[in-house]
Amino acid sequence: MKKCTYTYILMTAMLLLATLAVVAATEQWRYDGWHIIYQVAADGTGGCALYRVTTNGSASVVWLDKNGQAQYDRVMEAAALINPIVYCSKKTGLAFTAFTGNPTNKVIGLVLVDKKLKETVTTVPGKNVVPGSYPYGSTGTANFDKKGFFVTEISTNGIGSVLVRYTYK
């Protein structure tokens, strides 16, 4: 009987601590995710890159600054890529994969965006360039940094999503 009581007290204390941690989170900003947000990669300074898709199937990679303002937005030709963001860092830039080339010779290339937002597309003739774990899951990019984290709010009717930035405080 005592073991059960101690377990109950321990579980209650853990739940209370977890609740306090969530209560301590403060919303910082919101950004419309169109229909679905598939991937978020923190840039280490409060901003992030996200991969989002509309209801008609078009897609976009967007790099948001620490205030939730779009500083880079590239509309993708097709929403066929899974987790295209390779990395995002305010110091080094953004890298993601995208379809490139002409309609008769499409390949997946690597798009590099430097910290000044200059875009460079790299392709390998006759090859597709994809993130390391494509297409089976996350590319290793994270949805948190040292000051906060990102969550996606999805409408209960399944139409529409919003990216929300929280601080840990």
N, C-alpha and C positions, 0 to 999 in steps of 0.2 A: 504494500500500500504506500509506503514512504517513497519507494522508487518512482512510482507513478506520479506522486505529488511533486517530487523534484523535477521530473521530466516536464510536467505541466508548467511549473514555474519557469524553468529554463526556456521552454518554447515561447511562453508569454513574454519573457524578457527579450528574446531574440526578435519577436514580432514587433514589440514596442520600439526597439532600436532601429529596425528596418523602417518602420513608419516615420520615426523622427528624421532619418536620413532623407526620405522622400519629401517630407514637409520642408526640409532645409533647402531644397532645390527651388530656384527662382527663375521664372521665365524671362528670357532676355529679348528674343525676337521670334517672328514667324515668317515663313515664306511659302507661297502657294506652290504645291507640288504637281499641279495639273491633275491627272487621273491617279497615277501610281508612282511612288518613289521606290526605285529598285535598289539603289546603292547610295550610301553617304560615306564620304571620306573627310575626316577633320584635317584642317591645314596646320594645326598646332598653335594658332593664334586667335581662336574663336570663330573663324570662318570655316567653310567646308566646300567640297565639290559634291554635287549630287547628280544622279542619273534618273531622269523622270520620263514618263511616257504619257501621251494624251489618249483620249478615248478613241481617236481615229488611227492610232498606231504610230504617229510620229514621235520622235524622242528628242531629248536635249540633254547635254552636259552643261551644268551651270556651276560657276565658281562664285561663291558668296563671300563677302568680306566679314569682319568681326561684328558688323552692325546688321548683317542680313541683307545687304544690298548686292545685287548681281553686278560683278565686275567683268564677267566673261560668260557668254551664253552661246553655245554652238548647237544649232539644230542639226540633228542627225537625219540621215536619209531614211533609215529604217530602224525600227525598234527590235531588231533581231539579235542584237548583242546582249549577253548576260554579263552583268558586272564589268563594264568596260573600263572603269577607272583603275589605273595601275597605282598611282600615288598622287597625293596632293600635299604640298608644303609651301608655306608662304616664303620660305627661304629659297627653295629650288624650283618651284612651279607646279604645274599640273601635267600629268600624262594620262592619256586614255586611248582606247582603240576606237576606230571608226571606219566605215566603208569609204574607200577613196577610188579614184579612177573614173573612167568613162563607162557608160551603160553596157558596153560589150566586154569590158575588161575590169571588173570590180575586184578589189582585194581589200582586206582589212589591214589598215596601216596604223602606225603609232602617231598620235597627235601630241606634240609637246608644246606647252604654253609656258613661257618663262615668267618671272615675277613682274616684268613690265607688260605682260599680256600679249607678247609677240608669239604668234602661232607658227610652228614648223611641222610639216607632215613628212614622216619617214615611211617608205615602203621598201619591201624586198621583192624584186621581180619574181613572179610566179609563186609567191608565198603569202600566207596570211600571218599577221603578227597578232598574237593574243596574250592576255595576262596569264601568269603561271598556272593558275588553277581553273581557267576557263574550260569548259562551260559548267563545271560542277559545283560552284560555290563562290564564296567570298575570295577576293584577291588579296586579302590580308590587310586591307585598309580598315581603319577604325572609326567609329562614330563618337569618339570622345577625345578630349585632350586634358591637360592638367588643370584647367579652370572650369570645365563643364562638359556637357554631352548633348547629343542630338537625338530626338525621337520623332517618329512619324505618326501623325494623327490621321486615321483613316475614317471617313464617314461611315456610319453604321449601314447605310444603303449601298456601300461599296463604290460610290462614285465620288472621287475627289480625295486628295490628301494634302496635308500641310506639314512642312518640316518645322520643328520647334527647337530652339536653342535654349538650354537651361544652364545656369551656373550651379555649382555645388553649394552655394551659400543661400 
